[in-house]
């Protein structure tokens, strides 16, 4: 289990010599899709290293920041842009847009994680998407290898021209992908999407649960191991603060729960 220590007793120095409190592990209750995306944005606006498990109250689809919903919808199960307060149709998945890139992901059966912290920093010395994704994947590999012995990073070169062209993120071929070999065939197990903001970075991770043997009671241990592999441990298990929760609900109401945000691809970086 992650080491639990007073948050003021251990401090981690970043690349510039300033100090940050011990990283936090968050295992919040299941949230609606718009609340999950809102909480990730709250965390990127914070100051500490935060690693959290994302739990879905009901199945949902997340869309990459730059995806055009009309282009990818025909390639997915029936979806509709999430609109807070409006009941969805039976058999139609709500779709919420992430602030990270990449392709769409169907959530509910996957292991979803989020990492937020300073960048540049010791774990991520440069603000390079390829480098940050690769370093994060290596840390994930270290944390997950005990539960999937054949797991490794794909390496090589990416194959897609534009992330926005991908309907399914698990069809993306990126060097930072986590993969295994099954009957001589390489299968993707997980991937990383990211977003830079100011001096911080948010990484959103999706792992295919069907390909790893990870008991639910071990998930907190994996988050602790991930913090250690990134060099931001030991990590303290905590809770979403009252202020963070208020900010999350406001963002869910004003942004992630609106049809305008979820329907329209973002053109800025």
Secondary structure, DSSP 8 states (H G I E B T S, - for coil): ------TTS-EEE-TTS-EEE--EEE----B-HHHHHHHHHHHHTSSS-EEEEE-BSS-EEEE-TT--HHHHGGGSSSEEE--TTS---TT-EEEEE-SS-S-BEEESSSEEEEEEEESSSSS--S--HHHHHHHHHHHHHHHHGGG-TT-EE--S----S-GGG-SBGGG---TT-EEEEETTEEEEEEEEEEEEETTEEEEEEEE-GGG----GGGHHHHHHHHHHHHT--S-EEE---HHHHHHHHHHIIIIITSHHHHHS-----
